[in-house]
Amino acid sequence: MALARIKRDDLVEVLSGREKGKRGKVREVFLKDGRAVVADLNIVKKDQKAQQGVRQAGIIDLEAPIHLSNLAPVCSHCDRGVRIGSRLLEEVKRYPNGRERQQRARFCKRCGELI
């Protein structure tokens, strides 16, 4: 089973685009689209129609999704955007039906620390 490179609540650094070099926390990941919404980054203006009793019309600011290839997770040990690998841990997860599976974890390819 593959392990996701970027997950919700990860600290990431933007690698390209107008937000290059900025960091933020991932709010949501869309695996099907290969995009993620990062807090306070990639802000776009959207013209919004009014809905009776629900919302007012006007121009609103939205956080647009960024492609996952333009994001790099930040290693807390290295304090920079790094590549991620996955490795099997010593721990074994036991399920109620008797199955067992070895735990998998993400690690920094630069320093080897678990993320």
PDB file as gemmi writes it, atoms N, CA and C in Angstrom:
CRYST1    1.000    1.000    1.000  90.00  90.00  90.00 P 1                      
ATOM      1  N   MET A   1       0.837  -1.176   0.000  1.00  0.00           N  
ATOM      2  CA  MET A   1       0.000   0.000   0.000  1.00  0.00           C  
ATOM      3  C   MET A   1       0.889   1.249   0.000  1.00  0.00           C  
ATOM      4  N   ALA A   2       0.565   2.196  -0.833  1.00  0.00           N  
ATOM      5  CA  ALA A   2       1.348   3.431  -0.935  1.00  0.00           C  
ATOM      6  C   ALA A   2       1.003   4.370   0.215  1.00  0.00           C  
ATOM      7  N   LEU A   3       1.956   5.146   0.606  1.00  0.00           N  
ATOM      8  CA  LEU A   3       1.764   6.109   1.684  1.00  0.00           C  
ATOM      9  C   LEU A   3       1.752   7.507   1.077  1.00  0.00           C  
ATOM     10  N   ALA A   4       0.793   8.332   1.476  1.00  0.00           N  
ATOM     11  CA  ALA A   4       0.666   9.676   0.916  1.00  0.00           C  
ATOM     12  C   ALA A   4       1.878  10.520   1.289  1.00  0.00           C  
ATOM     13  N   ARG A   5       2.376  11.259   0.317  1.00  0.00           N  
ATOM     14  CA  ARG A   5       3.545  12.101   0.530  1.00  0.00           C  
ATOM     15  C   ARG A   5       3.184  13.333   1.359  1.00  0.00           C  
ATOM     16  N   ILE A   6       2.008  13.889   1.091  1.00  0.00           N  
ATOM     17  CA  ILE A   6       1.549  15.073   1.819  1.00  0.00           C  
ATOM     18  C   ILE A   6       0.184  14.762   2.412  1.00  0.00           C  
ATOM     19  N   LYS A   7       0.026  15.083   3.710  1.00  0.00           N  
ATOM     20  CA  LYS A   7      -1.228  14.819   4.417  1.00  0.00           C  
ATOM     21  C   LYS A   7      -1.742  16.113   5.041  1.00  0.00           C  
ATOM     22  N   ARG A   8      -2.999  16.069   5.486  1.00  0.00           N  
ATOM     23  CA  ARG A   8      -3.596  17.228   6.150  1.00  0.00           C  
ATOM     24  C   ARG A   8      -2.805  17.564   7.417  1.00  0.00           C  
ATOM     25  N   ASP A   9      -2.666  18.832   7.703  1.00  0.00           N  
ATOM     26  CA  ASP A   9      -1.955  19.394   8.863  1.00  0.00           C  
ATOM     27  C   ASP A   9      -0.433  19.318   8.741  1.00  0.00           C  
ATOM     28  N   ASP A  10       0.107  18.894   7.590  1.00  0.00           N  
ATOM     29  CA  ASP A  10       1.551  18.942   7.353  1.00  0.00           C  
ATOM     30  C   ASP A  10       1.977  20.382   7.079  1.00  0.00           C  
ATOM     31  N   LEU A  11       3.184  20.737   7.481  1.00  0.00           N  
ATOM     32  CA  LEU A  11       3.768  22.014   7.111  1.00  0.00           C  
ATOM     33  C   LEU A  11       4.477  21.804   5.780  1.00  0.00           C  
ATOM     34  N   VAL A  12       4.129  22.621   4.770  1.00  0.00           N  
ATOM     35  CA  VAL A  12       4.716  22.458   3.444  1.00  0.00           C  
ATOM     36  C   VAL A  12       5.314  23.771   2.954  1.00  0.00           C  
ATOM     37  N   GLU A  13       6.243  23.654   2.013  1.00  0.00           N  
ATOM     38  CA  GLU A  13       6.868  24.806   1.370  1.00  0.00           C  
ATOM     39  C   GLU A  13       6.515  24.764  -0.106  1.00  0.00           C  
ATOM     40  N   VAL A  14       6.174  25.934  -0.670  1.00  0.00           N  
ATOM     41  CA  VAL A  14       5.812  26.008  -2.082  1.00  0.00           C  
ATOM     42  C   VAL A  14       7.093  26.093  -2.903  1.00  0.00           C  
ATOM     43  N   LEU A  15       7.201  25.234  -3.933  1.00  0.00           N  
ATOM     44  CA  LEU A  15       8.417  25.146  -4.742  1.00  0.00           C  
ATOM     45  C   LEU A  15       8.401  26.037  -5.975  1.00  0.00           C  
ATOM     46  N   SER A  16       7.214  26.333  -6.512  1.00  0.00           N  
ATOM     47  CA  SER A  16       7.162  27.165  -7.707  1.00  0.00           C  
ATOM     48  C   SER A  16       5.864  27.947  -7.752  1.00  0.00           C  
ATOM     49  N   GLY A  17       5.847  28.960  -8.602  1.00  0.00           N  
ATOM     50  CA  GLY A  17       4.674  29.824  -8.721  1.00  0.00           C  
ATOM     51  C   GLY A  17       4.883  31.123  -7.977  1.00  0.00           C  
ATOM     52  N   ARG A  18       3.832  31.919  -7.921  1.00  0.00           N  
ATOM     53  CA  ARG A  18       3.969  33.254  -7.305  1.00  0.00           C  
ATOM     54  C   ARG A  18       4.147  33.185  -5.792  1.00  0.00           C  
ATOM     55  N   GLU A  19       3.817  32.061  -5.183  1.00  0.00           N  
ATOM     56  CA  GLU A  19       3.964  31.878  -3.733  1.00  0.00           C  
ATOM     57  C   GLU A  19       5.260  31.144  -3.375  1.00  0.00           C  
ATOM     58  N   LYS A  20       6.201  31.033  -4.318  1.00  0.00           N  
ATOM     59  CA  LYS A  20       7.436  30.265  -4.129  1.00  0.00           C  
ATOM     60  C   LYS A  20       8.172  30.684  -2.858  1.00  0.00           C  
ATOM     61  N   GLY A  21       8.583  29.672  -2.078  1.00  0.00           N  
ATOM     62  CA  GLY A  21       9.348  29.930  -0.858  1.00  0.00           C  
ATOM     63  C   GLY A  21       8.504  30.108   0.385  1.00  0.00           C  
ATOM     64  N   LYS A  22       7.203  30.308   0.239  1.00  0.00           N  
ATOM     65  CA  LYS A  22       6.326  30.513   1.390  1.00  0.00           C  
ATOM     66  C   LYS A  22       5.940  29.166   1.988  1.00  0.00           C  
ATOM     67  N   ARG A  23       5.623  29.194   3.275  1.00  0.00           N  
ATOM     68  CA  ARG A  23       5.233  27.982   3.994  1.00  0.00           C  
ATOM     69  C   ARG A  23       3.833  28.130   4.555  1.00  0.00           C  
ATOM     70  N   GLY A  24       3.171  26.993   4.699  1.00  0.00           N  
ATOM     71  CA  GLY A  24       1.836  27.001   5.273  1.00  0.00           C  
ATOM     72  C   GLY A  24       1.410  25.600   5.656  1.00  0.00           C  
ATOM     73  N   LYS A  25       0.325  25.526   6.383  1.00  0.00           N  
ATOM     74  CA  LYS A  25      -0.213  24.243   6.840  1.00  0.00           C  
ATOM     75  C   LYS A  25      -1.282  23.775   5.845  1.00  0.00           C  
ATOM     76  N   VAL A  26      -1.265  22.489   5.530  1.00  0.00           N  
ATOM     77  CA  VAL A  26      -2.221  21.921   4.581  1.00  0.00           C  
ATOM     78  C   VAL A  26      -3.575  21.784   5.267  1.00  0.00           C  
ATOM     79  N   ARG A  27      -4.599  22.378   4.648  1.00  0.00           N  
ATOM     80  CA  ARG A  27      -5.954  22.288   5.192  1.00  0.00           C  
ATOM     81  C   ARG A  27      -6.703  21.079   4.660  1.00  0.00           C  
ATOM     82  N   GLU A  28      -6.488  20.792   3.359  1.00  0.00           N  
ATOM     83  CA  GLU A  28      -7.245  19.719   2.721  1.00  0.00           C  
ATOM     84  C   GLU A  28      -6.441  19.175   1.546  1.00  0.00           C  
ATOM     85  N   VAL A  29      -6.530  17.870   1.323  1.00  0.00           N  
ATOM     86  CA  VAL A  29      -5.831  17.234   0.201  1.00  0.00           C  
ATOM     87  C   VAL A  29      -6.861  16.550  -0.681  1.00  0.00           C  
ATOM     88  N   PHE A  30      -6.780  16.799  -1.993  1.00  0.00           N  
ATOM     89  CA  PHE A  30      -7.642  16.157  -2.980  1.00  0.00           C  
ATOM     90  C   PHE A  30      -6.780  15.177  -3.759  1.00  0.00           C  
ATOM     91  N   LEU A  31      -6.722  13.913  -3.302  1.00  0.00           N  
ATOM     92  CA  LEU A  31      -5.859  12.917  -3.930  1.00  0.00           C  
ATOM     93  C   LEU A  31      -6.264  12.629  -5.369  1.00  0.00           C  
ATOM     94  N   LYS A  32      -7.559  12.637  -5.645  1.00  0.00           N  
ATOM     95  CA  LYS A  32      -8.043  12.347  -6.992  1.00  0.00           C  
ATOM     96  C   LYS A  32      -7.550  13.391  -7.990  1.00  0.00           C  
ATOM     97  N   ASP A  33      -7.527  14.656  -7.572  1.00  0.00           N  
ATOM     98  CA  ASP A  33      -7.079  15.756  -8.436  1.00  0.00           C  
ATOM     99  C   ASP A  33      -5.578  16.006  -8.311  1.00  0.00           C  
ATOM    100  N   GLY A  34      -4.940  15.469  -7.262  1.00  0.00           N  
ATOM    101  CA  GLY A  34      -3.521  15.703  -7.038  1.00  0.00           C  
ATOM    102  C   GLY A  34      -3.233  17.126  -6.595  1.00  0.00           C  
ATOM    103  N   ARG A  35      -4.126  17.696  -5.791  1.00  0.00           N  
ATOM    104  CA  ARG A  35      -3.989  19.074  -5.331  1.00  0.00           C  
ATOM    105  C   ARG A  35      -4.228  19.174  -3.831  1.00  0.00           C  
ATOM    106  N   ALA A  36      -3.766  20.272  -3.246  1.00  0.00           N  
ATOM    107  CA  ALA A  36      -3.966  20.512  -1.817  1.00  0.00           C  
ATOM    108  C   ALA A  36      -4.241  21.988  -1.580  1.00  0.00           C  
ATOM    109  N   VAL A  37      -5.049  22.266  -0.575  1.00  0.00           N  
ATOM    110  CA  VAL A  37      -5.327  23.641  -0.164  1.00  0.00           C  
ATOM    111  C   VAL A  37      -4.417  23.946   1.014  1.00  0.00           C  
ATOM    112  N   VAL A  38      -3.631  25.025   0.891  1.00  0.00           N  
ATOM    113  CA  VAL A  38      -2.697  25.425   1.938  1.00  0.00           C  
ATOM    114  C   VAL A  38      -3.203  26.716   2.574  1.00  0.00           C  
ATOM    115  N   ALA A  39      -3.208  26.769   3.895  1.00  0.00           N  
ATOM    116  CA  ALA A  39      -3.736  27.914   4.631  1.00  0.00           C  
ATOM    117  C   ALA A  39      -3.008  29.198   4.261  1.00  0.00           C  
ATOM    118  N   ASP A  40      -3.775  30.223   3.939  1.00  0.00           N  
ATOM    119  CA  ASP A  40      -3.290  31.590   3.666  1.00  0.00           C  
ATOM    120  C   ASP A  40      -2.347  31.684   2.466  1.00  0.00           C  
ATOM    121  N   LEU A  41      -2.363  30.711   1.554  1.00  0.00           N  
ATOM    122  CA  LEU A  41      -1.538  30.773   0.345  1.00  0.00           C  
ATOM    123  C   LEU A  41      -2.416  30.581  -0.878  1.00  0.00           C  
ATOM    124  N   ASN A  42      -1.961  31.117  -2.018  1.00  0.00           N  
ATOM    125  CA  ASN A  42      -2.659  31.001  -3.303  1.00  0.00           C  
ATOM    126  C   ASN A  42      -4.068  31.578  -3.204  1.00  0.00           C  
ATOM    127  N   ILE A  43      -4.169  32.801  -2.682  1.00  0.00           N  
ATOM    128  CA  ILE A  43      -5.454  33.473  -2.506  1.00  0.00           C  
ATOM    129  C   ILE A  43      -5.913  34.026  -3.851  1.00  0.00           C  
ATOM    130  N   VAL A  44      -7.165  33.724  -4.223  1.00  0.00           N  
ATOM    131  CA  VAL A  44      -7.755  34.236  -5.449  1.00  0.00           C  
ATOM    132  C   VAL A  44      -9.051  34.962  -5.096  1.00  0.00           C  
ATOM    133  N   LYS A  45      -9.454  35.881  -5.957  1.00  0.00           N  
ATOM    134  CA  LYS A  45     -10.709  36.612  -5.769  1.00  0.00           C  
ATOM    135  C   LYS A  45     -11.788  35.926  -6.590  1.00  0.00           C  
ATOM    136  N   LYS A  46     -12.970  35.778  -6.002  1.00  0.00           N  
ATOM    137  CA  LYS A  46     -14.075  35.139  -6.709  1.00  0.00           C  
ATOM    138  C   LYS A  46     -15.316  35.996  -6.564  1.00  0.00           C  
ATOM    139  N   ASP A  47     -16.005  36.207  -7.681  1.00  0.00           N  
ATOM    140  CA  ASP A  47     -17.257  36.942  -7.673  1.00  0.00           C  
ATOM    141  C   ASP A  47     -18.365  35.973  -7.286  1.00  0.00           C  
ATOM    142  N   GLN A  48     -19.078  36.292  -6.225  1.00  0.00           N  
ATOM    143  CA  GLN A  48     -20.068  35.374  -5.684  1.00  0.00           C  
ATOM    144  C   GLN A  48     -21.462  35.964  -5.809  1.00  0.00           C  
ATOM    145  N   LYS A  49     -22.396  35.176  -6.345  1.00  0.00           N  
ATOM    146  CA  LYS A  49     -23.785  35.602  -6.438  1.00  0.00           C  
ATOM    147  C   LYS A  49     -24.454  35.460  -5.074  1.00  0.00           C  
ATOM    148  N   ALA A  50     -25.498  36.248  -4.882  1.00  0.00           N  
ATOM    149  CA  ALA A  50     -26.240  36.181  -3.629  1.00  0.00           C  
ATOM    150  C   ALA A  50     -27.201  35.001  -3.659  1.00  0.00           C  
ATOM    151  N   GLN A  51     -27.440  34.423  -2.489  1.00  0.00           N  
ATOM    152  CA  GLN A  51     -28.489  33.424  -2.324  1.00  0.00           C  
ATOM    153  C   GLN A  51     -29.405  33.945  -1.239  1.00  0.00           C  
ATOM    154  N   GLN A  52     -30.681  33.926  -1.519  1.00  0.00           N  
ATOM    155  CA  GLN A  52     -31.647  34.505  -0.614  1.00  0.00           C  
ATOM    156  C   GLN A  52     -31.586  33.856   0.770  1.00  0.00           C  
ATOM    157  N   GLY A  53     -31.310  34.666   1.772  1.00  0.00           N  
ATOM    158  CA  GLY A  53     -31.265  34.199   3.147  1.00  0.00           C  
ATOM    159  C   GLY A  53     -30.009  33.435   3.531  1.00  0.00           C  
ATOM    160  N   VAL A  54     -29.092  33.163   2.568  1.00  0.00           N  
ATOM    161  CA  VAL A  54     -27.911  32.375   2.873  1.00  0.00           C  
ATOM    162  C   VAL A  54     -26.646  33.221   2.865  1.00  0.00           C  
ATOM    163  N   ARG A  55     -26.411  33.932   1.750  1.00  0.00           N  
ATOM    164  CA  ARG A  55     -25.184  34.719   1.673  1.00  0.00           C  
ATOM    165  C   ARG A  55     -25.388  35.963   0.812  1.00  0.00           C  
ATOM    166  N   GLN A  56     -24.503  36.925   1.014  1.00  0.00           N  
ATOM    167  CA  GLN A  56     -24.545  38.177   0.275  1.00  0.00           C  
ATOM    168  C   GLN A  56     -23.711  38.067  -0.990  1.00  0.00           C  
ATOM    169  N   ALA A  57     -24.027  38.918  -1.954  1.00  0.00           N  
ATOM    170  CA  ALA A  57     -23.241  38.969  -3.183  1.00  0.00           C  
ATOM    171  C   ALA A  57     -21.987  39.795  -2.925  1.00  0.00           C  
ATOM    172  N   GLY A  58     -20.936  39.556  -3.726  1.00  0.00           N  
ATOM    173  CA  GLY A  58     -19.722  40.339  -3.588  1.00  0.00           C  
ATOM    174  C   GLY A  58     -18.504  39.564  -4.033  1.00  0.00           C  
ATOM    175  N   ILE A  59     -17.358  40.196  -3.870  1.00  0.00           N  
ATOM    176  CA  ILE A  59     -16.092  39.572  -4.227  1.00  0.00           C  
ATOM    177  C   ILE A  59     -15.487  39.009  -2.947  1.00  0.00           C  
ATOM    178  N   ILE A  60     -15.182  37.708  -2.974  1.00  0.00           N  
ATOM    179  CA  ILE A  60     -14.628  37.061  -1.788  1.00  0.00           C  
ATOM    180  C   ILE A  60     -13.235  36.522  -2.094  1.00  0.00           C  
ATOM    181  N   ASP A  61     -12.435  36.357  -1.045  1.00  0.00           N  
ATOM    182  CA  ASP A  61     -11.102  35.775  -1.182  1.00  0.00           C  
ATOM    183  C   ASP A  61     -11.186  34.284  -0.856  1.00  0.00           C  
ATOM    184  N   LEU A  62     -10.597  33.447  -1.725  1.00  0.00           N  
ATOM    185  CA  LEU A  62     -10.586  31.998  -1.530  1.00  0.00           C  
ATOM    186  C   LEU A  62      -9.161  31.472  -1.596  1.00  0.00           C  
ATOM    187  N   GLU A  63      -8.911  30.400  -0.884  1.00  0.00           N  
ATOM    188  CA  GLU A  63      -7.628  29.701  -1.000  1.00  0.00           C  
ATOM    189  C   GLU A  63      -7.790  28.662  -2.107  1.00  0.00           C  
ATOM    190  N   ALA A  64      -7.098  28.856  -3.221  1.00  0.00           N  
ATOM    191  CA  ALA A  64      -7.199  27.927  -4.343  1.00  0.00           C  
ATOM    192  C   ALA A  64      -6.246  26.755  -4.119  1.00  0.00           C  
ATOM    193  N   PRO A  65      -6.601  25.571  -4.623  1.00  0.00           N  
ATOM    194  CA  PRO A  65      -5.721  24.409  -4.474  1.00  0.00           C  
ATOM    195  C   PRO A  65      -4.425  24.568  -5.272  1.00  0.00           C  
ATOM    196  N   ILE A  66      -3.344  23.985  -4.762  1.00  0.00           N  
ATOM    197  CA  ILE A  66      -2.035  23.991  -5.416  1.00  0.00           C  
ATOM    198  C   ILE A  66      -1.701  22.545  -5.764  1.00  0.00           C  
ATOM    199  N   HIS A  67      -1.095  22.325  -6.913  1.00  0.00           N  
ATOM    200  CA  HIS A  67      -0.746  20.968  -7.326  1.00  0.00           C  
ATOM    201  C   HIS A  67       0.302  20.404  -6.368  1.00  0.00           C  
ATOM    202  N   LEU A  68       0.180  19.098  -6.059  1.00  0.00           N  
ATOM    203  CA  LEU A  68       1.079  18.461  -5.096  1.00  0.00           C  
ATOM    204  C   LEU A  68       2.536  18.481  -5.539  1.00  0.00           C  
ATOM    205  N   SER A  69       2.786  18.526  -6.850  1.00  0.00           N  
ATOM    206  CA  SER A  69       4.165  18.549  -7.330  1.00  0.00           C  
ATOM    207  C   SER A  69       4.853  19.877  -7.018  1.00  0.00           C  
ATOM    208  N   ASN A  70       4.075  20.899  -6.686  1.00  0.00           N  
ATOM    209  CA  ASN A  70       4.640  22.204  -6.352  1.00  0.00           C  
ATOM    210  C   ASN A  70       4.798  22.402  -4.848  1.00  0.00           C  
ATOM    211  N   LEU A  71       4.576  21.348  -4.064  1.00  0.00           N  
ATOM    212  CA  LEU A  71       4.694  21.420  -2.612  1.00  0.00           C  
ATOM    213  C   LEU A  71       5.727  20.424  -2.117  1.00  0.00           C  
ATOM    214  N   ALA A  72       6.475  20.821  -1.100  1.00  0.00           N  
ATOM    215  CA  ALA A  72       7.442  19.924  -0.466  1.00  0.00           C  
ATOM    216  C   ALA A  72       7.197  19.956   1.042  1.00  0.00           C  
ATOM    217  N   PRO A  73       7.045  18.798   1.667  1.00  0.00           N  
ATOM    218  CA  PRO A  73       6.891  18.768   3.125  1.00  0.00           C  
ATOM    219  C   PRO A  73       8.137  19.328   3.805  1.00  0.00           C  
ATOM    220  N   VAL A  74       7.951  20.010   4.921  1.00  0.00           N  
ATOM    221  CA  VAL A  74       9.074  20.583   5.666  1.00  0.00           C  
ATOM    222  C   VAL A  74       9.425  19.637   6.807  1.00  0.00           C  
ATOM    223  N   CYS A  75      10.684  19.221   6.841  1.00  0.00           N  
ATOM    224  CA  CYS A  75      11.183  18.359   7.912  1.00  0.00           C  
ATOM    225  C   CYS A  75      11.437  19.234   9.141  1.00  0.00           C  
ATOM    226  N   SER A  76      10.932  18.814  10.292  1.00  0.00           N  
ATOM    227  CA  SER A  76      11.104  19.600  11.516  1.00  0.00           C  
ATOM    228  C   SER A  76      12.563  19.589  11.981  1.00  0.00           C  
ATOM    229  N   HIS A  77      13.307  18.563  11.626  1.00  0.00           N  
ATOM    230  CA  HIS A  77      14.707  18.449  12.021  1.00  0.00           C  
ATOM    231  C   HIS A  77      15.602  19.305  11.114  1.00  0.00           C  
ATOM    232  N   CYS A  78      15.392  19.213   9.786  1.00  0.00           N  
ATOM    233  CA  CYS A  78      16.202  19.966   8.807  1.00  0.00           C  
ATOM    234  C   CYS A  78      15.730  21.402   8.646  1.00  0.00           C  
ATOM    235  N   ASP A  79      14.440  21.669   8.920  1.00  0.00           N  
ATOM    236  CA  ASP A  79      13.787  22.959   8.730  1.00  0.00           C  
ATOM    237  C   ASP A  79      13.894  23.446   7.288  1.00  0.00           C  
ATOM    238  N   ARG A  80      13.626  22.543   6.342  1.00  0.00           N  
ATOM    239  CA  ARG A  80      13.582  22.910   4.927  1.00  0.00           C  
ATOM    240  C   ARG A  80      12.702  21.907   4.182  1.00  0.00           C  
ATOM    241  N   GLY A  81      12.290  22.291   2.985  1.00  0.00           N  
ATOM    242  CA  GLY A  81      11.481  21.409   2.161  1.00  0.00           C  
ATOM    243  C   GLY A  81      12.315  20.214   1.723  1.00  0.00           C  
ATOM    244  N   VAL A  82      11.809  18.998   1.930  1.00  0.00           N  
ATOM    245  CA  VAL A  82      12.585  17.793   1.650  1.00  0.00           C  
ATOM    246  C   VAL A  82      11.764  16.787   0.856  1.00  0.00           C  
ATOM    247  N   ARG A  83      12.466  15.787   0.333  1.00  0.00           N  
ATOM    248  CA  ARG A  83      11.795  14.658  -0.296  1.00  0.00           C  
ATOM    249  C   ARG A  83      11.451  13.647   0.790  1.00  0.00           C  
ATOM    250  N   ILE A  84      10.397  12.903   0.545  1.00  0.00           N  
ATOM    251  CA  ILE A  84       9.860  11.980   1.532  1.00  0.00           C  
ATOM    252  C   ILE A  84       9.978  10.549   1.027  1.00  0.00           C  
ATOM    253  N   GLY A  85      10.318   9.645   1.929  1.00  0.00           N  
ATOM    254  CA  GLY A  85      10.315   8.220   1.625  1.00  0.00           C  
ATOM    255  C   GLY A  85       9.442   7.521   2.651  1.00  0.00           C  
ATOM    256  N   SER A  86       9.193   6.231   2.455  1.00  0.00           N  
ATOM    257  CA  SER A  86       8.438   5.492   3.465  1.00  0.00           C  
ATOM    258  C   SER A  86       9.204   4.227   3.812  1.00  0.00           C  
ATOM    259  N   ARG A  87       9.101   3.843   5.064  1.00  0.00           N  
ATOM    260  CA  ARG A  87       9.793   2.631   5.516  1.00  0.00           C  
ATOM    261  C   ARG A  87       8.899   1.872   6.489  1.00  0.00           C  
ATOM    262  N   LEU A  88       9.164   0.587   6.587  1.00  0.00           N  
ATOM    263  CA  LEU A  88       8.421  -0.253   7.521  1.00  0.00           C  
ATOM    264  C   LEU A  88       9.030  -0.107   8.912  1.00  0.00           C  
ATOM    265  N   LEU A  89       8.180  -0.034   9.916  1.00  0.00           N  
ATOM    266  CA  LEU A  89       8.633   0.081  11.301  1.00  0.00           C  
ATOM    267  C   LEU A  89       8.628  -1.297  11.958  1.00  0.00           C  
ATOM    268  N   GLU A  90       9.225  -1.366  13.120  1.00  0.00           N  
ATOM    269  CA  GLU A  90       9.267  -2.612  13.880  1.00  0.00           C  
ATOM    270  C   GLU A  90       7.883  -2.983  14.417  1.00  0.00           C  
ATOM    271  N   GLU A  91       7.054  -1.951  14.674  1.00  0.00           N  
ATOM    272  CA  GLU A  91       5.745  -2.176  15.286  1.00  0.00           C  
ATOM    273  C   GLU A  91       4.819  -2.936  14.335  1.00  0.00           C  
ATOM    274  N   VAL A  92       3.976  -3.775  14.919  1.00  0.00           N  
ATOM    275  CA  VAL A  92       2.992  -4.524  14.148  1.00  0.00           C  
ATOM    276  C   VAL A  92       1.608  -4.099  14.632  1.00  0.00           C  
ATOM    277  N   LYS A  93       0.726  -3.718  13.680  1.00  0.00           N  
ATOM    278  CA  LYS A  93      -0.635  -3.324  14.027  1.00  0.00           C  
ATOM    279  C   LYS A  93      -1.514  -4.565  13.955  1.00  0.00           C  
ATOM    280  N   ARG A  94      -2.246  -4.842  15.048  1.00  0.00           N  
ATOM    281  CA  ARG A  94      -3.124  -5.998  15.104  1.00  0.00           C  
ATOM    282  C   ARG A  94      -4.572  -5.547  14.950  1.00  0.00           C  
ATOM    283  N   TYR A  95      -5.314  -6.203  14.082  1.00  0.00           N  
ATOM    284  CA  TYR A  95      -6.711  -5.898  13.843  1.00  0.00           C  
ATOM    285  C   TYR A  95      -7.596  -6.864  14.620  1.00  0.00           C  
ATOM    286  N   PRO A  96      -8.847  -6.466  14.912  1.00  0.00           N  
ATOM    287  CA  PRO A  96      -9.755  -7.330  15.682  1.00  0.00           C  
ATOM    288  C   PRO A  96     -10.019  -8.688  15.029  1.00  0.00           C  
ATOM    289  N   ASN A  97      -9.935  -8.764  13.704  1.00  0.00           N  
ATOM    290  CA  ASN A  97     -10.215 -10.036  13.027  1.00  0.00           C  
ATOM    291  C   ASN A  97      -9.009 -10.972  13.016  1.00  0.00           C  
ATOM    292  N   GLY A  98      -7.928 -10.605  13.710  1.00  0.00           N  
ATOM    293  CA  GLY A  98      -6.760 -11.463  13.818  1.00  0.00           C  
ATOM    294  C   GLY A  98      -5.641 -11.144  12.841  1.00  0.00           C  
ATOM    295  N   ARG A  99      -5.913 -10.278  11.846  1.00  0.00           N  
ATOM    296  CA  ARG A  99      -4.881  -9.898  10.881  1.00  0.00           C  
ATOM    297  C   ARG A  99      -3.820  -9.029  11.530  1.00  0.00           C  
ATOM    298  N   GLU A 100      -2.639  -9.088  10.991  1.00  0.00           N  
ATOM    299  CA  GLU A 100      -1.544  -8.227  11.457  1.00  0.00           C  
ATOM    300  C   GLU A 100      -0.916  -7.542  10.265  1.00  0.00           C  
ATOM    301  N   ARG A 101      -0.462  -6.318  10.480  1.00  0.00           N  
ATOM    302  CA  ARG A 101       0.204  -5.583   9.418  1.00  0.00           C  
ATOM    303  C   ARG A 101       1.324  -4.744  10.027  1.00  0.00           C  
ATOM    304  N   GLN A 102       2.458  -4.730   9.350  1.00  0.00           N  
ATOM    305  CA  GLN A 102       3.583  -3.930   9.815  1.00  0.00           C  
ATOM    306  C   GLN A 102       3.283  -2.459   9.535  1.00  0.00           C  
ATOM    307  N   GLN A 103       3.582  -1.600  10.503  1.00  0.00           N  
ATOM    308  CA  GLN A 103       3.327  -0.175  10.364  1.00  0.00           C  
ATOM    309  C   GLN A 103       4.313   0.459   9.384  1.00  0.00           C  
ATOM    310  N   ARG A 104       3.826   1.446   8.625  1.00  0.00           N  
ATOM    311  CA  ARG A 104       4.633   2.173   7.661  1.00  0.00           C  
ATOM    312  C   ARG A 104       4.706   3.627   8.114  1.00  0.00           C  
ATOM    313  N   ALA A 105       5.844   4.274   7.922  1.00  0.00           N  
ATOM    314  CA  ALA A 105       5.995   5.664   8.336  1.00  0.00           C  
ATOM    315  C   ALA A 105       6.763   6.442   7.275  1.00  0.00           C  
ATOM    316  N   ARG A 106       6.518   7.752   7.250  1.00  0.00           N  
ATOM    317  CA  ARG A 106       7.239   8.632   6.326  1.00  0.00           C  
ATOM    318  C   ARG A 106       8.535   9.099   6.986  1.00  0.00           C  
ATOM    319  N   PHE A 107       9.583   9.278   6.178  1.00  0.00           N  
ATOM    320  CA  PHE A 107      10.831   9.779   6.720  1.00  0.00           C  
ATOM    321  C   PHE A 107      11.472  10.772   5.735  1.00  0.00           C  
ATOM    322  N   CYS A 108      12.318  11.631   6.296  1.00  0.00           N  
ATOM    323  CA  CYS A 108      13.053  12.632   5.509  1.00  0.00           C  
ATOM    324  C   CYS A 108      14.214  11.943   4.829  1.00  0.00           C  
ATOM    325  N   LYS A 109      14.318  12.107   3.509  1.00  0.00           N  
ATOM    326  CA  LYS A 109      15.411  11.465   2.779  1.00  0.00           C  
ATOM    327  C   LYS A 109      16.744  12.183   2.994  1.00  0.00           C  
ATOM    328  N   ARG A 110      16.704  13.388   3.559  1.00  0.00           N  
ATOM    329  CA  ARG A 110      17.933  14.147   3.789  1.00  0.00           C  
ATOM    330  C   ARG A 110      18.612  13.736   5.107  1.00  0.00           C  
ATOM    331  N   CYS A 111      17.812  13.678   6.190  1.00  0.00           N  
ATOM    332  CA  CYS A 111      18.415  13.379   7.496  1.00  0.00           C  
ATOM    333  C   CYS A 111      17.987  12.027   8.059  1.00  0.00           C  
ATOM    334  N   GLY A 112      16.950  11.415   7.500  1.00  0.00           N  
ATOM    335  CA  GLY A 112      16.518  10.101   7.951  1.00  0.00           C  
ATOM    336  C   GLY A 112      15.513  10.124   9.103  1.00  0.00           C  
ATOM    337  N   GLU A 113      15.153  11.307   9.613  1.00  0.00           N  
ATOM    338  CA  GLU A 113      14.204  11.409  10.732  1.00  0.00           C  
ATOM    339  C   GLU A 113      12.782  11.093  10.283  1.00  0.00           C  
ATOM    340  N   LEU A 114      11.984  10.495  11.173  1.00  0.00           N  
ATOM    341  CA  LEU A 114      10.585  10.232  10.880  1.00  0.00           C  
ATOM    342  C   LEU A 114       9.791  11.524  10.888  1.00  0.00           C  
ATOM    343  N   ILE A 115       8.814  11.604  10.005  1.00  0.00           N  
ATOM    344  CA  ILE A 115       7.973  12.804   9.916  1.00  0.00           C  
ATOM    345  C   ILE A 115       6.607  12.480  10.470  1.00  0.00           C  
TER     346      ILE A 115                                                      
END                                                                             
